[in-house]
Amino acid sequence: MTDEEFRARLRTFLTDNHPGHRPTDRAERLAWQKAWLATLFDAGYAGPSWPCEYGGMGLSFARQVVYQDEYATARVPGPLGTGVGIAAPTLIRYGTPEQKSRFLRPMLRGDKVWAQGYSEPEAGSDLPALRTTARRQGDEYVVNGQKVWTSAADIADVLFTLVRTGTPESRQHGISYLLIDAHTPGVTVRPLRDLTGDAHFCEVFFTDVRVPVADRVGEENGGWPLVRTSLGHERAAGAMNQAALYRRVLDDLIELARERGATADPLVCQRLADFETRVRIMRYTGMRTIADILAKGEPGPASSTSRLFIVTFEQDLHEFAVDLLGAYGLLGRHDPHAVQRGRWVWGFLRTRASTIGAGTAEIQRNTIAEQVLGLPRDPGDR
Amino acid sequence: MVNLRVEHDELRASVRRFLADRSARDWMESEAGFDPEVWRLMAEQLGLCGIAVPEEHGGAGGGPVELGIVLEELGRSLVPSPFFATVALAGQALVASCDDAARSRWLPGIADGSLTATVAVAEESGSLADVATTAMAGTVSGTKMFVIDGHTADLLLVVAGTEAGLGLFAVEGDAPGVHRTRLDTLDLTRRLGRVEFDGAPAVPVGDAAFVPGVLDRAVVALAAEQVGGAQACLDAAVAYAKARVQFGRPIGAFQVIKHKCADMLVRVEAARSAAQHAAAAEPAELPVVAALAGAYCSAAYTHAAKENLQIHGGIGYTWEHDAQLYLRRAKSSELLFGSPVAHRARLAGLVGIGAHQ
């Protein structure tokens, strides 16, 4: 089968099986998403980057690029929770055969939702300082502590959690990786309201939660190196999709500017032309990254800087959009006079998180400076 | 496609090797402004002058992508030569003109390095668009300013107005009616001339339609050079940050210095994406990609040049240090073919921002 035949078949499948409009009711939406993920899995179209033996498609990088392109174009729901994107590579690389056979397929099919228990109130950027403890008692760990910013914890079945099994001072040398059943007695999940008013994230409290040692991935105190595992260059396969998404967002913004007569102002046109420049560069960089991986097996430095480029873009764009609204930027999204149901105001608020979540921009810059440019680590670092 | 990549890597490596121990400073204050031996080697030994000249005219048959690779390396090193004006400006203009007579007449000399050339666009007003220089009855009259190598080039391709619109006209540098002076410039490694034409004999090149493309190609070529210069600034800043010790540690250990370098890298890589895409673009896409590459790469280079100087602290402020050479080149490049503001205004028009559907 050629890449084009593969593309055509996938496109046909996605079109023929499209689940339709996203339900507004939360419970209905969850069922709708799970039904879709099951359909995808049962037809053999889930897990493009996963080895076939675990229910995936085992696609080459080139095919993964095609897959990501068609999937994004089809506008079908993505995976639930953060298991598929974050925990799966770790489990595939480091899990025991028993763990893999127990956990992977249900995760991929959407039967079980996974949520990430990493950050804590006292351990954000400095994650090795985490304090949630796991005390060994026979063939169980007893877990006590608290996690924060756990997205989808309220619908999760499994919390993949970093816990301290070493001494309080052991930092990254005393961390273990546990798969905690979210329904275990002692697990309390509380929604965390963020500044947009939404509650996508949760706090999770562990009070004497018993976890079988068999549900630890990797060695005791050997959890830290497992954290940043990835499956080949699966992230890069979707490099074009963010560019395509922001292309659409910018098109909407330009249309908004026209409708409001703002494009009569040359300064507005300057700003829009700058966004136009940057959104196109996003696409070119995606193409370059993919081409480098296909030709050399490795992405160049452009892939390490593209995230910063993108988050800066989305913050700038949404703030500019609110500014464009003028006085109408004063309205919240629930006001009947709100422009476009408040999407831009909501976006301005939401994108405050773009430079914070999944690694702050400051840490990102440190990482780029140290790992890409080879600048020396801070002398305070241990 | 893989073979092409290997060839490109080899081209880049050979140019880099050639330029490695050559100093911009050694020649920038000389009479000619460049080392004639370097120019000869570039043309004869490395075949760089013919890189984007068709084989039938003595070149290697490459295009804007290969030219961009050479320009990026030249931009890194700042070694002065007639290359940009001769090959990137005039050479590309002649190739694009589809004028067989003009191509046969001048491209071989460009390819073998025996002919230097340039393109004269800007008027005394500074404008690139309001062309007061005119061409009629086989002559050109008017004044061109800010012409790269304008005071020394053997051949000048002049943008002039006719009854039928703008056209490109070839004038020999030492022809009667040509009076030229060298300008004192901000950029110490690239010389500009003021050229007065008083009924100077001129040969039309190509038709009116291809003239806008001449400037677009110049902008794209400059963008490649700007990426190389920005990369050089980043490399210099990082090297210094690793070596310079203050407060008992390399200054690169301090977070602000790290962040400045990281921000430079973000812009350099984005600029590289823009310049490389522009070099490979189809002709129909050229006006848009030229505008966006011009805007972005100009700003990225100037930013990198300023930050490099800043990171070098006091020593960056000296005459002797090369940081100022990059700063001067960056700022001048930003102004040479239209500012980022002008590029963005043009881009806005081209993609319909401001126009009603």
Chai-1 contact restraints between the chains, C-beta under 6 A:
chainA,res_idxA,chainB,res_idxB,connection_type,confidence,min_distance_angstrom,max_distance_angstrom,comment,restraint_id
A,I254,B,I353,contact,1.0,0.0,6.0,A-B,restraint_1
A,T263,B,G354,contact,1.0,0.0,6.0,A-B,restraint_2
A,C269,B,A348,contact,1.0,0.0,6.0,A-B,restraint_3
A,C269,B,I353,contact,1.0,0.0,6.0,A-B,restraint_4
A,C269,B,G354,contact,1.0,0.0,6.0,A-B,restraint_5
A,Q270,B,R344,contact,1.0,0.0,6.0,A-B,restraint_6
A,L272,B,I353,contact,1.0,0.0,6.0,A-B,restraint_7
A,A273,B,R344,contact,1.0,0.0,6.0,A-B,restraint_8
A,A273,B,L347,contact,1.0,0.0,6.0,A-B,restraint_9
A,A273,B,A348,contact,1.0,0.0,6.0,A-B,restraint_10
A,E276,B,V351,contact,1.0,0.0,6.0,A-B,restraint_11
A,T277,B,L292,contact,1.0,0.0,6.0,A-B,restraint_12
A,T277,B,A295,contact,1.0,0.0,6.0,A-B,restraint_13
A,T277,B,Y296,contact,1.0,0.0,6.0,A-B,restraint_14
A,R280,B,L292,contact,1.0,0.0,6.0,A-B,restraint_15
A,I281,B,A270,contact,1.0,0.0,6.0,A-B,restraint_16
A,I281,B,S273,contact,1.0,0.0,6.0,A-B,restraint_17
A,I281,B,A274,contact,1.0,0.0,6.0,A-B,restraint_18
A,Y284,B,S273,contact,1.0,0.0,6.0,A-B,restraint_19
A,Y284,B,H277,contact,1.0,0.0,6.0,A-B,restraint_20
A,T285,B,S273,contact,1.0,0.0,6.0,A-B,restraint_21
A,R288,B,S273,contact,1.0,0.0,6.0,A-B,restraint_22
A,A295,B,R5,contact,1.0,0.0,6.0,A-B,restraint_23
A,P301,B,E269,contact,1.0,0.0,6.0,A-B,restraint_24
A,A302,B,E269,contact,1.0,0.0,6.0,A-B,restraint_25
A,T305,B,L265,contact,1.0,0.0,6.0,A-B,restraint_26
A,T305,B,V266,contact,1.0,0.0,6.0,A-B,restraint_27
A,T305,B,E269,contact,1.0,0.0,6.0,A-B,restraint_28
A,L308,B,V266,contact,1.0,0.0,6.0,A-B,restraint_29
A,F309,B,V266,contact,1.0,0.0,6.0,A-B,restraint_30
A,F309,B,A270,contact,1.0,0.0,6.0,A-B,restraint_31
A,R365,B,H259,contact,1.0,0.0,6.0,A-B,restraint_32
A,R365,B,A262,contact,1.0,0.0,6.0,A-B,restraint_33
A,N366,B,K258,contact,1.0,0.0,6.0,A-B,restraint_34
A,I368,B,A262,contact,1.0,0.0,6.0,A-B,restraint_35
A,A369,B,K258,contact,1.0,0.0,6.0,A-B,restraint_36
A,A369,B,C261,contact,1.0,0.0,6.0,A-B,restraint_37
A,A369,B,A262,contact,1.0,0.0,6.0,A-B,restraint_38
A,L373,B,V238,contact,1.0,0.0,6.0,A-B,restraint_39
A,L373,B,C261,contact,1.0,0.0,6.0,A-B,restraint_40
A,L375,B,A241,contact,1.0,0.0,6.0,A-B,restraint_41
A,L375,B,G252,contact,1.0,0.0,6.0,A-B,restraint_42
A,L375,B,K258,contact,1.0,0.0,6.0,A-B,restraint_43
A,P376,B,P250,contact,1.0,0.0,6.0,A-B,restraint_44
A,P376,B,G252,contact,1.0,0.0,6.0,A-B,restraint_45
A,P376,B,A253,contact,1.0,0.0,6.0,A-B,restraint_46
A,D378,B,A253,contact,1.0,0.0,6.0,A-B,restraint_47
A,P379,B,R249,contact,1.0,0.0,6.0,A-B,restraint_48
A,P379,B,A253,contact,1.0,0.0,6.0,A-B,restraint_49
